[in-house]
């Protein structure tokens, strides 16, 4: 198939669509038109990365190997870490190590962390000692901490330097530094003493010392600081980056807003996956075996809760056999309760993603959830009761459904809010499969409560 090359962007869109729908056709096209692949990489490495992620790892490795080291590193940097690691594992160790050396240490560390231990060791052994040392230092920090997110390539200048000299020094630093939004001012022992923006430097008089234009004692974090706290600081103070210092105040690196946005997105997706019992770190690139290991325990828990609900329902077999229409309306009550509980759960977990709910707010949150459940329950209960009564021509069945729906919505909202709060107070992840437990309770109350009321009234 021939793609007409009008603009690199048009080529990228066409190839990306082809790679996702017919990856083998895309592989064949790129093999027979290497000049198009090179022009695409030069125009936008991000588009090239999207195409590689849609191809088989071996084919992607061949395409990466055909590029010069600098271009290959740019494409690899734009790929998801897991996908980039899979591609590197298909390459010769020497070639893969050369590409990793071209990446910033923090980007290389993120990719290497996804490699199998044997491949990780083999690549680090083939890299320059200083680069491998920087990567190993970053790998020592948890990936969701400031140390795991930070870049060690930071613009630093001594405090005694003048503004003119500082600008000249930055011109030299610009050749190998990517982020120059902030310039960090350090003392002779490399301790952070201030920060100055590039804009302030440009407009300062040449003879002005950095000490006069810098902001002393800037906001900084320790390497063990959690990524959520880093994100909160950047948002609160409108920062483009936040410096990372050790216990002596020595500047170690910085976390940029780009890294924080990426991590916040990852945190959100992890919470969604964890709520339903999927692996916290699972992605579409995770191996089948690892996905099974992370999901199976929660699937077993889900089975146990379903069996518990079935056991409760079986206790009411006489009333179900006597009034068969009840079987049709049982799922209605459980479903509206589960949906309402999930809404409250999402609101609470979203609040916790920004900060933990203070203890004195717990009662207010629970009261609010209960009232929302009460008013929604009155409306939904009345509507469902009227509909059921009209269809069955039995007002008692309508009353049963109304009361059961009201009760289940109140309980569902309280449980949906309460489970994440309880897990947080216990020091656990608030999203830790909370949807499974919330569904179990709403099903128990929905089915059991509905049948219990039916037994009493019918």
Secondary structure, DSSP 8 states (H G I E B T S, - for coil): -----S-HHHHHHHHHHHHHH-HHHHHHHHHH-HHHHHHHHHH-HHHHHHHHHHS-HHHHHHHHHTS-HHHHHHHHHHS-HHHHHHHHHTS-HHHHHHHHHHS-HHHHHHHHTTS-HHHHHHHHHTS-HHHHHHHHHHHTS-TTBHHHH-BS---EEETT-BHHHHHHHHHHHTTT-S--SEEEEE-TT-BEEEEEEHHHHHHS-TT-BHHHHSEES--EEETT-BHHHHHHHHHHTT-SEEEEE-TT-BEEEEEEHHHHHHHHHHHHHHHHHHHTT--TT--TTS-HHHHHHHHHHHHHHHHHHHHHHHHHHHTTHHHHHHSTTHHHHHHHHHHHHHHHHHHHHHHHHHHHHHS---HHHHHHHHHHHHHHHHHHHHHHHHHHHHHHHHHHS-HHHHHHHHHHHHHHHHHHHHHHHHHHHHHHHTTS-TTSSHHHHHHHHHHIIIIIIHHHHHHHH-
